[in-house]
Amino acid sequence: MRGRVRDRVIGIALGILLGLAVIVLFLFLGSRNTIDEPSISGGTTTQTQPAAPPAKVQNQKPSK
């Protein structure tokens, strides 16, 4: 019985570690061509500009 519980815990832990490893590998190796490439070294940072506010629309009353 203890062997089953231990095997299950080891399996869950290995699954979580493998999943995290895949995510980290994708982030740092698979996304090199994206606009905001992740980096650990903190090299150059890019500044994003806030979006312009939407244009105001005047309410037009329908003619009768």
Backbone bond lengths (Angstrom), bond angles and torsions (degrees), N, CA, C in turn:
res aa  C-N    CA-C-N  psi(-1)  N-CA   C-N-CA  omega(-1)  CA-C   N-CA-C  phi
1 M - - - 1.444 - - 1.533 110.68 -
2 R 1.325 117.25 -42.33 1.458 120.26 179.69 1.523 111.34 -64.86
3 G 1.320 115.92 -33.60 1.456 120.22 179.36 1.518 111.66 -64.20
4 R 1.317 117.11 -37.88 1.469 121.27 178.77 1.526 111.47 -65.72
5 V 1.331 116.23 -44.47 1.460 120.58 -179.22 1.525 109.82 -65.23
6 R 1.324 115.61 -43.94 1.465 120.00 179.34 1.518 110.75 -63.17
7 D 1.310 117.88 -43.73 1.461 121.35 178.85 1.529 111.30 -63.21
8 R 1.317 116.47 -39.16 1.465 120.23 179.07 1.525 110.74 -65.45
9 V 1.330 117.47 -44.24 1.465 121.44 178.89 1.526 110.39 -63.57
10 I 1.309 117.64 -43.14 1.467 120.92 177.73 1.525 110.33 -62.92
11 G 1.311 117.54 -41.51 1.461 121.12 179.07 1.520 112.39 -63.60
12 I 1.321 117.24 -42.81 1.466 121.15 179.17 1.523 109.93 -65.41
13 A 1.337 117.05 -44.39 1.466 120.99 -179.93 1.526 110.76 -62.86
14 L 1.315 117.33 -43.49 1.471 120.14 178.72 1.528 111.17 -65.36
15 G 1.318 117.09 -37.06 1.464 120.20 177.77 1.515 112.25 -64.73
16 I 1.329 116.54 -42.10 1.461 120.31 178.42 1.522 110.25 -65.70
17 L 1.332 117.50 -45.21 1.467 120.66 179.11 1.525 111.66 -62.89
18 L 1.307 117.37 -40.24 1.456 120.45 178.41 1.524 110.78 -65.74
19 G 1.326 117.47 -41.17 1.457 120.88 177.65 1.519 112.18 -62.83
20 L 1.328 117.07 -44.23 1.464 120.91 177.46 1.532 111.41 -63.37
21 A 1.326 116.52 -39.46 1.464 120.25 179.20 1.525 110.70 -63.49
22 V 1.318 117.75 -40.74 1.469 121.35 178.67 1.528 110.11 -64.33
23 I 1.315 118.12 -42.28 1.460 121.10 179.66 1.527 110.45 -64.27
24 V 1.330 117.28 -45.54 1.471 120.54 -179.97 1.521 110.62 -63.75
25 L 1.316 117.74 -43.33 1.460 120.31 178.05 1.520 111.49 -61.47
26 F 1.323 117.35 -40.88 1.459 119.26 178.04 1.515 110.80 -65.03
27 L 1.322 117.48 -43.93 1.457 120.57 -177.27 1.518 112.29 -61.78
28 F 1.316 117.80 -42.80 1.449 120.25 -173.27 1.521 114.26 -98.35
29 L 1.318 119.02 -14.20 1.463 120.65 177.72 1.524 112.34 -116.15
30 G 1.318 117.77 -36.77 1.456 120.85 -174.00 1.505 114.82 -88.28
31 S 1.336 117.68 -12.72 1.458 118.84 -176.32 1.528 112.05 -114.50
32 R 1.305 117.69 34.04 1.466 121.85 -179.01 1.525 112.11 -71.39
33 N 1.308 118.16 -21.02 1.464 120.50 -177.12 1.523 112.87 -96.86
34 T 1.312 117.49 10.50 1.454 119.67 -179.59 1.519 110.54 -86.77
35 I 1.319 116.43 166.41 1.462 121.58 -177.34 1.521 111.04 -64.09
36 D 1.308 117.32 -48.41 1.460 120.41 -177.84 1.519 110.27 -111.13
37 E 1.322 114.82 75.51 1.452 122.13 -178.22 1.527 110.04 -62.59
38 P 1.331 118.18 130.71 1.457 119.60 179.86 1.521 110.98 -72.02
39 S 1.317 117.17 146.31 1.456 120.53 176.09 1.518 109.19 -147.44
40 I 1.319 114.94 151.72 1.445 120.56 178.93 1.522 109.77 -92.07
41 S 1.327 117.31 -31.76 1.454 121.50 -172.97 1.517 113.60 -71.00
42 G 1.325 118.97 -15.91 1.451 121.49 178.03 1.508 113.43 73.52
43 G 1.311 119.70 25.11 1.465 124.79 -179.33 1.512 113.40 -47.22
44 T 1.291 117.68 -133.49 1.456 120.76 -178.48 1.518 109.74 -75.44
45 T 1.302 115.66 141.59 1.457 120.13 177.79 1.519 108.97 -110.76
46 T 1.280 115.24 149.11 1.451 119.85 178.44 1.511 109.12 -106.73
47 Q 1.306 116.32 144.71 1.449 121.60 178.46 1.518 109.11 -100.81
48 T 1.291 116.52 133.68 1.460 119.96 176.72 1.515 108.52 -98.63
49 Q 1.293 115.82 144.91 1.447 121.81 179.38 1.525 108.89 -96.42
50 P 1.321 117.77 137.93 1.470 118.85 178.03 1.523 110.30 -67.88
51 A 1.284 114.96 151.04 1.466 120.41 -179.80 1.521 109.66 -68.75
52 A 1.321 114.82 147.76 1.460 119.82 177.92 1.528 108.83 -69.54
53 P 1.328 117.47 145.39 1.464 118.74 178.78 1.526 110.01 -66.48
54 P 1.317 117.27 150.30 1.462 119.46 -179.29 1.532 111.21 -65.03
55 A 1.312 115.30 149.62 1.467 120.52 179.72 1.524 109.14 -67.17
56 K 1.313 115.61 143.51 1.460 119.67 179.16 1.522 109.35 -78.35
57 V 1.294 115.05 135.65 1.458 121.33 179.74 1.522 108.05 -107.69
58 Q 1.318 115.86 128.11 1.461 119.39 179.21 1.535 108.54 -80.28
59 N 1.316 114.74 137.76 1.456 118.89 178.13 1.518 109.52 -73.63
60 Q 1.315 115.53 125.71 1.451 120.15 177.64 1.524 108.50 -109.05
61 K 1.316 115.72 126.50 1.461 119.70 178.95 1.521 108.68 -82.30
62 P 1.322 115.70 133.43 1.485 117.88 178.81 1.538 110.36 -66.72
63 S 1.321 115.94 140.27 1.471 119.80 178.30 1.522 110.31 -76.81
64 K 1.333 116.00 146.28 1.461 120.53 -177.19 1.500 111.10 -97.45
